[in-house]
Each structure stands twice: as structure tokens, then as C-alpha cells.
Amino acid sequence: MVVASGGHSFAKEMAIRKRIANIYNKREDDFPSLREYNDYLEEVENMICDLVEGIDVPAIEARIAEYQKENAEQIMIAQARKAEELAAALSKGPARNDGDTAANQSSQAGPSTVPQGHYAPAIAGGAIGQPRPTQPVPIGSTHDMFGLEVEDEEKLRERAERAARAGGWSVEISRKRALEEAFASLWV
């Protein structure tokens, strides 16, 4: 079972981080000073940690809803800017090989130019430019916020074991090294 230190699953934390990053999406250049930007990042990280740990969730959800309502235009502008940057990066093709572009390309769902987990302007009903509402992900759900099945802990553990074996790691090598280090530290 793959479980992080606080007793929460990695998938749950990533779903929360993705959801919050879509809402709290300001950048350093949106702030007059680096100090204010760092305070903003710290506040967001504290909210994420509290949500992951289940601390005062209703109050945090209320703060998020209020922030979304007050900053809807800024959120939408930042999401559009990110979508434009992704489209520009995709149009450059595979010659560009930075980690962010590769991560965005691999996380896309379907033909959309918006990376998975980000808002796209709604087109139907003349609502161009209006952000889509997000749905909270129930704790313990086996689906992410898009309704897609999340891999269970067993699949994640199995994938991690296969990746370790593919990288050349094995239990025997670890045991042998531990024994060698233990005996090497003994003085005769």
C-alpha cells in the first residue's frame, strides 16, 4: 500500500494540489514584491496541507469559494495565459525538451489545447470566457475531479516495483550493501 507520511494517499494529495493550482494560479510577476508572492505561496501551501490532512475543511472550502468569486476574472486571465503558453509550446514541436512542456503534453486529455486539470472557457450558450465550475472531490473517492478512475494503491505499488526493477534495483542488492556497510564499520 503506497501511503505518504500523514496517512493520506498520493493520488488524493495530487488531486487537491491540481484543483487548488487551477484556482490560486497567480505568478510572481502578479505581485509588487517577492515577499508578497512568497506569502501568497505559503498561504496556498498551508491550505493544501490542511485539506489533505482534513483539518478545518469546511472553512477552507468557504475561503476557496470566496476567492474564486472575488477573483474570477484574474483566474480566467491566468488560465488563458497558461493555455496560450501551452499552445505556443506545442506549436514549436518536439525540438523543445524542457520538463514543463513534456509534462503538459503527457497530461493532455484529448484534442484540447488546455492541459488536464485546467479550466477551458465554456463555449456553449454564449458563455465564452466564463470559467467552468469545479466540483469538490469526495474524500475516499476512486475518481478524480474529471470523473476518471484513479489507480488504486495496489496498482501504484505494482507500478513502483516495476519501475524500480527496470532501473536495476533489487532487494538482494540492497541487503548485500547494507550488510557490507554494517560489517565495514566494525573494528577488529
N, C-alpha and C positions, 0 to 999 in steps of 0.2 A: 504494500500500500504506500503510495507516494503522498506524504503529508509534510507540509512545511512546519517550522518550529512552533508556531502558535496553534496548531491543531486544525488549520484550515487547508483546503486543497489549493494547489497551484492554479487550477482552472478557475476556481471561484475568484481568487485574487486577480487573475488576469482579466476576467470579465468585468470586475469592478473597476480596475485601472483603465480599461478601454472605454467604459461608459463615462467615467469622470473626465478622462482626457478629451472626450468629444465636447464636453460642456465647458470645462476650465481649460481653454486652449489658447491663452494669451502667450505671447513671446516676450523675450527680453526687450525688444525694441518698442513694445507697447507701454513700457514703464519709463518714467523720467530718470530713475536711478537703478543701479544694480541691486541696491539694498531692498528697494520696494519689490523688485522682481523676485529676489530670494525669499522675502517674507510671504509673497503670494505662493511660491512653490512649496514652502514649508506648511502653509495653511492647507493647501491641496493634499499634500502627503499625509498630514495628520488626519484629514477627513477620510482618505482612503484606508489608512490603518484602522481607524475606528469602525468603518464599515466592514472591513474584512474580519475584525475581531468581534463584531456585533455589539459595539459599545454605542449607546445612545442613537441608534439607527433612525428612529422617527424624527428626532431633532435635526440630524444631518440631512435627511431626505427633504425636510422642510426648507433648510438653508439652500440646498441644491435647486429646488423648485423656484425659490425666490430669486436666486442668482440667475437662473435660466430666464425668468420672466423679465427681470430688470436689464439683462444684457443680451437679449435675443438678437439684436442687430449685430453687435460685436461678435457674438458666437458664430452667426451666419457668415459674416465677412471673413473671419479667421478660417472657417471651414472651406469657403470658396477659394481663399488664397492657397490653402493646402491642396485642394483639388487641382487648381491651376498648376501648382508646382509639380504635382504628380504627373499631370498630363504633359508638361514640358519635359519632365524626366523620361517619361515613356516614349515621347516622340524622338528623343535623342538616340534611342535604341540601346542595344546591349553593350555599346562601347563604354558607357558609363557604368562603373562597377563599384559604387560605394554601397555600404551596408544598408542604408536607409532606402535606397531605390530598390534593392533586391528584396528587402523585407516587404515593401509596399507592393511590389509586383506579385510576390508569392501570396500575399494576404487578400488579393482581389477576389471578389466573388462575381463571376460572370463578366459580361461585356462592359460593365460600368467603369468609368474612369475614377470613381471615388473608392478609396481603399475600404476594405471591410471594417466596420466599426465606426465609420464617419458618416455624418449627415450628407445627404444629397438633396438639393432643392426639389420640392414636390412640384410636379408639372400638371397633374390632373386638377381640374376645377379652377384654373386660373390662379392657383396658389404658388406661382413661381416666386422663389425667394423666401418662402416660409419654411422654417426647419420642421422636419418631421418630429412628432413627439416620441420620446423614448419610453419604453416600458421597463419598470424595475424587474430585475431578475430575481425570482424567488430563491431564498437560501435553500440549498439542497437539491436544486433543480438539475436535471440531466440535460438541459438545453441551454444554449447561450441566449443572448438578448435578441438574436435573429431567428430563434426557433430551431436552430440546427443542433443536432445531437452532440454533446460534449463527450469526449472519450472518458471512460471510467478509469479509476486508479489502476486497475489491473492492466488495461491496455497501455497506460502511460508507463507503468513499471516495466512491462514487457518491451516496450519501445526503448526505454533507457538501457535495459540489459543488452538488447541487440546492438545499440549504438556503442556501448562500452566494448563488447566483443569485437565489433567491426574496427574499433580503434586500437585493438591489440591488448586490451585489459583483460585480466583473468584473476580469479580468486587465488589460484595457485601462485601466481607471480606476486600478488600482494602478501600472501602468507610467507613465502620464501624471503621477500625483502624485509618483512617485519622481524622474522627470526634472525636474519643476518645482522640487522641493525641492533637487535637486542643482545646478541652474543658479541658483537663487535664492541659494545660498550662495557663489557665485563673486563676487569683487570685480574690477571692471574698472578 
